[in-house]
């Protein structure tokens, strides 16, 4: 689409929203049911597109993308009626006689910009929340995941008229054209660099933005951890989607006394989960494109590789790789990895580790494997991060009962479930003042004596 077509599309959505058609809960429920039906209908095509883009098996495609979208729709269908009701709140005595309430209303016309690593989930998940809250939406999937982008466009066109929900495809030119427009809310998932540009452009229109970014999410393993179980779960979370997961453990911070045993357990677990030759495993994915493939190879220091490190350039596949004796000065620690490379660093003093993490950028996720409740308590209360797990990884985002989002450098705002409904909703504060009584203390001329005593009684 060119600039004029995008402006025209947005204007049509503005006109449609102003009719009030999206406000009734019955309308929202009907649209969510339509979306659920088309996702189920095209499940095989969606999974096929995910295989084409990222090498995901059908099993993984359903587990990590399609199934989670269906689950979010089901959650909203069961709860949107309750979420959309006005909420009565306590009224101060000074406002007698009146009733106060918070009225949830949709922001209006929203823009959802999604990434390539989970191209179906991270496009449709926010869309579900936006529609449940009563908004219209223009969806802009990543051009890198072309097959999934195509199926998203097909599903949306089948389920909704473009004045309600529309997909804009393309690359940087289309992204720039969209950000020129004034939306009522922008929802962006992607890199910190692009997130900064989105926020800059949103600020020109004073448009609120939700940013789901990333960062180097650490995973702490201390001497009290169940090392075999820790290795099993870390290998799952790190190499899922070939490491291209925003909440994957970026690197491990392992207590020195158990580091060798932990690394051995990880190497063994890679063999258990992916086989002796992971590049021959048909269920192991691939890197999205050659650009990112080459970037990842540049982060691997062959002298520090203790597992993996081999690659198939023709298929853009890199075997699950473990690097030992890594330090903060290594290239792999200079940026978010976003690939199947696991650096292992060591620490000696837990107190010093916590102090060091306090001075780093706030990550999207943080994980701790430990049996020491005091240490776990310090991680959960003293450190700032978007979310995480105790003795597991990644799974904290797989629920509609908790919000998912970043903090600081890893993003702002959150979504999923009720938190997702709230993200796309403005809560108007309204006082319904009765007319049969009008207390006189607030009006001029101000009087001392009884009026002042009443004023002080109400506002004590």
N, C-alpha and C positions, 0 to 999 in steps of 0.2 A: 504494500500500500504506500502511496505517496502522502505527503503532508496534508493535502486537501482532502483526500479520502479518509484519513484518520480524523481530521477535524469534523467532517460530515458524520462519521460514525459516532463520535462522541456526542455530537449535538443531538442525534437521534436518540441516544441513550438518555441524555438529559431530559428530552421531551417526554420519553416514556416514563422515566422516574417521576416526573412532576405530575403525571396522571394519578399517582397513588396506587397503581396496580400492584406494586411489590409489597405493599404494607400489610395486607391481611395474611394472617398465619396460614389460612387455607391455601392461598396462592403459593406461599413458600413451600409448604408441604408437598403440594402437587408438583412443583418444579424439582424438588429433591427426589421424589419418586421417579420422575422422568430420567433424571441423571443416573439413579441407581439401575434402572432398567437398561439404559444404553451401555453402561459399563459391563453389566452381566452379559448382555447380548454380544458385545465385542471383546470379551475377555481373551479369547484366543489371539485376536489381532493385536491387542495391547501387549500381551506377553511376547508375541512374535516381534513387535517393534522394539521392545526392550532387549531382546536377544540381538537384533540387528545393530542397535546402537551401542550396547554395552556388554554383549555376550552373556547376558543374564539367562539362566535356565528358567524354564516355565515355573518351576517350584519357587525359586527365589523371586521371580517377578511377581508372583501372586503373594508370597509371604511379605515382601517388603514394599510393595507398591499397590497392586490392585486390591488385595484384601484389606489393606489399611484404609484405602479410600472408601470401600464399601462399609467398613466398620464406622468410619466417621459419618457417613450419610445416615446409617442406621441410628447412631447416637443422636444426631440432630433431629431425625424424624420422631424419636421418642421424647425429646426434650424441648424442641423449639417453642411449643405452645406455652410452656412454663417460663422459658427465658424471655419471651416477648411481652409478658404481662408487666404492667406498671407495678412498682413496689412502693407500698405505703411506708413512710418513715415517721419517726416521732417528731412532733411539732413542739417547739419551745412554748412555754406558758405565755411568754411575751407576745406570741402571735395568735393567741386565742381571739376569736374562734376561727380556726382554719384547719385544713388538711394538707399535708405535704406528701409528695410522691416523686419518685424517679421514673421517668418515662423513657423506655428504650426506643430509639429511632435509628434507622440506618443512616450511615454517612451520606450515601447517595451513589455517585458514579465512581467506581473504583478501578484501579489498574493493578493487575497481578503480573509480576515479572518473575519467571521461574528459571531454574538452572538446568544443566544437562545431566547431573549425576543421578538424580532420582526424578527423571523428567515427567513421569506420570503422577507420582505421589505429590511432589512439590508444586505441581500445577493444580491438580484437582483438589487436594486437601484444603488449601486456602480458598479455592472457589466454593467448596461446600460451605465453609464458614461464612463467606460473603453473602451467599444466597440465603442461607438460614437467617441471617441478620436483616435481609430485605433490600440488599443493594443490587445494582446492575454491575456488570464487570466486563472490562476488556482484558483479555488474557494474552500475554506475550511469552510463549515458550522459547527456550534456547534454540538457536539455529544449529548448534553442534549436535543435538540429538534429533536429527531430521526425521527419522522414521516415527518416533514417538510424537514429535510435533505434528506430523501428518495425521496420526490417529486421533490426537486431541482435537485438532481442527474438525475432523469428520464427526466425532462424537458430539461436540458442542453444537455444530450446525444441525445435527439430527435432533437434538433435544430442545434447542432454544432458538427463538428468533434473534437476529443480530442486534435489534434495539434493546434486548435484555442482556444477552451474553454473546460476545464475539471474540474470535481469535485473530490476532494480527501476527503473521509470520514474517520472517526476515532476520536481518542482522543489526549491525550498529546503526545504520541509517534509520531503520524503523524504531529502534530504541530511542534514538535522539528525537525523532519526530513525536513519539508518544510523550516524552518528558517535557516537550515544549508546551503541552496542553495542561490546562488546569483541571485536575481531578479532585475529588473530595477526600480520597485516601489512596496512598500508594503502598502496595505490599511487595517487597523485593526480597528474593533469596539469591545469594551469590557471594562473590568475593568482597573483601573489605575495600579494595580499590574502586570497584564499580559502585559499591554501596555508598561511598563518599560522594561520588558524582550524582547518584540518585538523590541523596539528601540535599546536595547543593541545589539541584534543579527544583526539587520540591519546595525548598525554602523561598524560591522566587515567587511562588504562588501562595506561600504560607500553607502548604498542603501537609497534613500529618503523614508520617511515613512509618511503616513497620519494616525493620531491617533484620533479616535472618542471615547472619554472616558466618564467619568461621574462626580459624585461629589454630594455634598449636595446643591441642587438648592433651594434658598430661595424664598418665596412669601410674599411680604410686603402688608399688608392691613392697611390703615390709617383711621383716623376718618372721612375723607371726602368721603370715598368709598361708592358705592351703595352696601350695605352689602348683600342684598338678591341675587343680580346678581353675586356678587363676590363668594358667597357660591355655587351658581349653577355651575359656571364655574370651580371653584376649585375642587368641588366634581367630576365633569366630568374628569378633567385632572389627578387628583390624583389617582382615582380608576380605570381608564381605564387600561385594561390589568392587573387588580388586582394590580396596582401600579408598575408593572414591566416595567416602561418606563424611559429611561435615562433622559428625560427632564420633568418628572413629578415634580410638586412642592414637594420638599422633606419635608419641614416644613413651617409653617406660622409664620411670625413675625407681630403680630397684635398690634395696638395702644391700650393701656390699657383701655382707656375710652369707647371703643366699643367692647372689647374682648368678654364679656359675650353675647352680642347681636349677634356677628359674630358666636360664637360657637353654639348658639341656631339655627341660620340659617343653619349652616352646618349639624347639626343633623337632622333637618327637611328635608333638601334637599337630604340627604342619603335615607330617607324613600320615598321621591318622586321618585327618580331615580332607587332605587334598591328594594323598598318594605319594609315591616315590618320585613321580614326575608330574608336578602340578600343571605344567604346560600341555600335558596330554589329557587333562581332566576336562571333559566337555561341560561340566557344571561350573568351572572357574571362568570368570569373566575376562574382559579386556579393557585396556585403556581407551578412553573416548576417541582420541585421534593422535596422529603422529607428533603434533606439537607437544602435547602433554607427555607422550611416551618419551620423547627425547629429553624433556625437562627432568623427568624422573630418573632416567639413566644418568644424568649429570649429577644427581644427588648421591649416587651410590659410590662409596669408597671401597674398592675391591679388597684393600688390605684389611678392612674391618668386617667384611662379610663372613658370617659363620653359617649361613643357610641361604639358599636361593642365589639371587644375583644374575641368573641367566634369563634371557629374553628371546622373544620371537618377533623381530621387527615387522615382518610381513603381516602378522596378525595383531600387532600392537599389544602383545601380552608380556608381562613381567612376572616371573615366579614369585611367590611369597618370599620375601627377603628379610633377613635379620642381620643387623649390624651391632657388633659388640664393642665395648670400650670406647663408646662415642662421647665426645665432649661438646660443650656449648659452642666451640669454635668451628666445628665441622659444618660443611655446607648443608647437610641434611637438617641441621638445627636452625638454619637461617630463614626458613620460610615454612608455611604449612605444607606438609608433604602431599597429602591428597593422593596417595597411591600405596601400593603393597610393600612398603619399606618400613620396617620397625627398628628404630634405633633404641638401644638399651644404654642408659646412663646409670651411674651409681650414686648413692648418698651414704654418709656415715652417721650423721646426726639428724634426727627427725626435726628437731627444733629449727636447725639451720635451713632445712629443706622448706619448711613452712614459711620462714622469713623470706627466703629467696622467691617463692611463688607469689608472695604478696607484692613483690616489686615488679612482677612481669605483667604483660597485658592480660586482661581478663578473658579466659578461654570460653568457648561455647560449651564445653563439657569438661568434667574432671572426674576421674575414677580413682578409687582407693581399694586395694585388696589388703585386708588386715583382720586380725582377730582381736586387736587392741581397741577397746571401746573408747578409751580416752583419746587416742590418736584419731580415730574416726570422727569423734566429736569435734576435734579441732579443725579437721578438714571441712566438715559441713558447716561450721559456724564462723570460722575465722577467714576462710578464703572466699573470694568472690568469683563466681562462674555461672554460666547460664543454667546448668543442671548437670546431673550425673548419677552415678550408681555407687553403691557400696558392695564390693565383692561381685561385681558384674560390670558389663559395658553396654552402651548403646540403647538398652531396652527401655530407658526412662521416657523415650519419645513415643513408645508404642502403646500409648493409652490416651483415651479422650478425657480422662478424669483429671489430668494435670496439664497445665500449660507448658509449651515448649518454646524457648527463645533464648536469646543471648543477653549479655550485659556489657556495657562499656564497648571495648573494641570488637566484641563478638556479636553486637547487634543491639536492637532496642525493640521492645514489644514482644508479645508471645501469642501463640494460637494453639489450637486443638480444643475440642469440646467447648465447654462454657467459656473458657478463656478465649477461644477463637470467635465465638459469638460476640463477646465483649470487644474484641479487637476491631470488629467491623461495625460497632454500635456506638452511638453517642447517647449518653444518659442525660436527658434534660431534667433539671431540678425545678419542680413546679410547686407553688403554694396556692391552694384553692381557698381564698379568703371569703368567709361568710359575710353577708350584708346585714344580718339582724343585730349585730353588735359591732361597735367601733370604739375601741379604747382610746382615750384622748391624750395619753401622756406624750406621744411622739410629735404632736403638733405644736407649732408656735402660736402664741407666745409661750415660752417655757415658764413653768411655775415651780417654785420650791414647795416645801411642805408635803402634802399628801401625795401629789404626783411624783415628786422626787423619791419619796419613800417606796412607792409602788414600783418605780423604775428600778431602784436598787434591789428590790425584792425579786423582780423578774430576772435581772441580769447579774445576780450574785455568783 
